Amino acid sequence: MILQVHEVQRRARRAGAVLAVLLTGACLLVGATGCTPDTLPLGKPRSPQDAIRVVPADGSRAVQAEDRLTVRVPSGRLESVKVVKAQDAQESPVPGRISADGLSWLPDDARLALAAKYTVDAVALDGHGRRSARHTTFTTYVPDERFIAYLAPENRSTVGTGMIVSLEFNREIENRVAVQRAIRVTTRPAVEVVGHWFGKTRLDLRPQNYWKPGTEVAVDLALRDVEAAPGAYGLQHKTIRFTVGRSQVSLVDAAKHTMEVRRDGELVTTLPITAGAPRRTTYNGKMVVAEMFEMTRMNSRTVGFGGEYDIPDVPHAMRLTNTGTYLHGNYWAPDSFGHQNVSHGCIGLRDVKGGSPKTPAGWFFDRSLIGDIIEVVNSEDRTVAPDNGLSGWNMKWQEWKAGSALR
């Protein structure tokens, strides 16, 4: 009997050893899942950290714009992912999508916004239908240096057909390709609009010919977080819209002392003018009205002429160049209009002290828009430089296009 008991115990030990080998082989066949030491007892859920993996890690700081935001699960599937971006005291959802297999979520825009806080809330289901949730936050890098662009024309303005969109940056732009790509101009009706760089701080955009009256233009500045130079990132993301009004082109003949005003190609009137004197001639070429002032002060020292004049109340002044060329009312040289050129390079129209809408200068001012074209011919001077004011119409189209960073 004792031998039989020992035999039974020996056979049981052998059977246990065989079973252990078989179980080990089964684990090798099916892999580590369900056989590793961290196997969870039935009904006990994984911790959120194990089930849902978020990159960047929770609490991360100074995350770079190029770093990827991802939400993943090793098995099961993601049920929902909500990501919110807080920037400039405003919150906005981050669009994204869960992959077809349910294992990952990626944002639509791979690039992260700078100087922002991201909040991630994700819910996942495991293979048994059990839910787990994860809440994480991280913040992105805050640049030490930002840049902005000053843009003309103003938002919601109505402009003349010669308007050139001009952006002046507050720092030098080294990566002109990236910056120009971030500026999009759309028009209705559609027309090709090309940018031209003047140096490292100015970008002008225009079509091949003057705008068609009635054209609606939108300029989208998606400059936020665009790196213009090492460590210098854009700050703006906004859209400027303007409408092109009627066509008005005025032809100044410095030799004849006249200005022909045409609306939509038809001659409206011819006004007597005075242009630049022989030693202070007026530029030839196409210039664009960039600013308009009911009254302004003109001091010769601001344009390099010394103390030759200081007039505190110049009426009906329209700026044409950055170097001080204006078309303006003149009340101090009443006998010069239509007869002689006496100015320091400006174009003068008859006016009275204080200005009047009944004078030629007042009449023309009230019928003008920023963006109108003033073309000067027969002056004893050179053609105005394309970057002096909004004078880019003096550059041939192929040369203009060659100045684009995207050519």
Secondary structure, DSSP 4 states (H G I P E B T S, - for coil): -HHHHHHHHHHHHHHHHHHHHHHHHHHHHH-STTTSTTPPPTTPPPPHHHH-EEESPTT--SB-TTSPPEEE-SSSEEEEEEEEEEETTEEEE--EEE-TTSSEEEESS-SPPSS-EEEEEEEEE-TTS-EEEEEEEEEB---SEEE-EEEES-TTEEE-TT--EEEEESS--S-HHHHHHTEEEEEES----EEEEETTTEEEEE-SSPPPTT-EEEEEEE-TT-EEETTEEE--EEEEEEEE---EEEEEETTTTEEEEEETTEEEEEEEEE-B-TTSPPPBEEEE--EEEEEEEEEGGGGT--SS-EEEEEEEEEE--TTS-EEEEESS-TT-TTT---BSS-EEEE--TT--TTSHHHHHHHT--TT-EEEEES-SSPBPPTTTTT-GGGS-HHHHHHT-TT-
